[in-house]
Amino acid sequence: MEEELIQIKNTAVSLILDTKNQKELEDIKLQFLGRNGKLTLAIREIAKIAIEKRPEIGQLANGVKQTIEETIEEQELRISSQESIKRKERIDVTSPGIKSNIGHLHPITYVLSEIVDIFKKIGFQAADGPEIETDYYNFEALNIPKDHPARDTQQTLYLDTRKSKVTPGEIILRTQTSNMQIRVMEKMKPPLRVIVPGKVFRYEQVDTSHGFEFWQLEGFMIDKKVTLSDLFGTLTFFLKEFFGKETKVKFVCHNFPFVEPGAEAYISCSICKEKGCSFCKNSGWIEILGAGMIHPNVLKAVKIDPNLWQGFAFGTGLSRMVTLKYQMNDLRLLTNPDLRILEQF
Ligand code: DAH
């Protein structure tokens, strides 16, 4: 009897392990554990053996049954995991493909290329320059010496140069793209018509209209006999091309150390049509850029004779141009990576 039970166990286990699918496994299960299965019949035989041998044989029979059942369970798992792998590998060549999202340009890049195109029409070319800058290019050469109060308006971020030989405070993150007036004028001879888009940095409290990192656009022209009316004409052309022909432009006196005379340009509010609303702080007008005739001291710093050449310069917040164009009420939306915002452009 013992031998028979062990024989049943060995045959069952090897047959179970040979099965390839659920159907084969079911057959084997029936063959051994079914109502007329080999093990079931053998267990029934136990009643016929001598009473004192029964407990021992009964225990052995239970062990055999347990082994067979466990082997069946394990084989079941093996078969079903293999079947699911096979299912995954199957490719339905007729099913439609998964459409991948195509990205597009960021609104700042859109606006930037639009502005570059507008200025190209009137003979300007675009230049690019360093964001890490020296005090000289960002301030000194622009007629803003060390003790000038205008420095206070541009919260400057200084690089820690203590471990180098550079004098502390000499290397900064540029606070304005005006640094590029000097860099370009040093390298290229007038006549010049240049625009410089780029990132600038200031130690500012971040809110709806301020960031510590934002885009500016600088522009300048140097030629013989350039006048204030060339500046006003150029900027009016640009602002009307960009914001629409119906936009009104006005200039108001303002002081910037690197220009004389200096001005600020305002555009009429497109939302309230000059009636006053929260967007234009109830004034009907929106300040859009700073400008003026390049100060003779700036020209002298780059060895251009101010008696021979004159120029105008202007600078605008490019990030602000974007928010105004799309009537966004928060500058921070431009650096928000949420696709629900970016997908609207
Ligand atoms: N750089 C100035 C600023 O960041 C803006 C500016 C004003 C640029 C007047 C100019 C200018 O070129 O002429 O506030």
Residues whose N, C-alpha, C, O or C-beta is under 5 A from the ligand:
A	BS01	DAH	T175 Q176 S178 G219 F256 V259 G290 A291 G292 A313 F314 G315
